[in-house]
């Protein structure tokens, strides 16, 4: 289940540099993460609020990720090296030797106001279904902003755990990740270009460092 949640958080990317401030809201259902997930991006930094309990801050320049545990008033820093090791463990566990490829399902379904083409891909025992809107306004610019997340330490693209960004022909409006009877659905609610306060990327002064979990052999 942790793998499903990790993939759900990192399932974005593009190849051009980020520039404008962006706020994206999506609805996540399943995997113990049901609720709104808010992603805010400014320059090379992104913050993803996964419900009221957890926030993830990534820095594309340093490759560092910081998890804020609000109920504990604590934070956990993950170095780029540690993140790469975690993703490598996931890659080996899934027995994937090359990035999965998008396969057109040959059908179109409407999600909210958008007509979406349906695509699927497989990551070992994990099946992923995408609803992609080719007519989403200015989707290339939006995906370029989301690239800041993929530029951080938790990069599913770099680990070969998702199709290359250039393979996506539009905006991902809905994503369904399935492993057995476990499912995580992520649906886009809104995308806004608006100023993002840089203070949200700082660790609160009253938060204490949490011990890192032991590494698996």
Buried (B, 14 or more C-beta within 10 A) or exposed (E): EEBBBBBBBBBBBBEEEBEBBBBBBBBBEBBEBEEEBBBBBBBBBBBBBBBEEBBBBBBBEEBBBBBBBBEEEBBBBBBBEBBBBBBEBBBEEBEBEEBBEBEEBEEEEEBEEBEBBBBBBBBBEBBBBBBBBBEBEEBEBBBBBBBBBBBBBBBBBBBBBBBBBEEBEBBBBBBBBBBEEEBBBBBBEEBEEEEBEEEEBEBEEEBEEBEEEEEEE
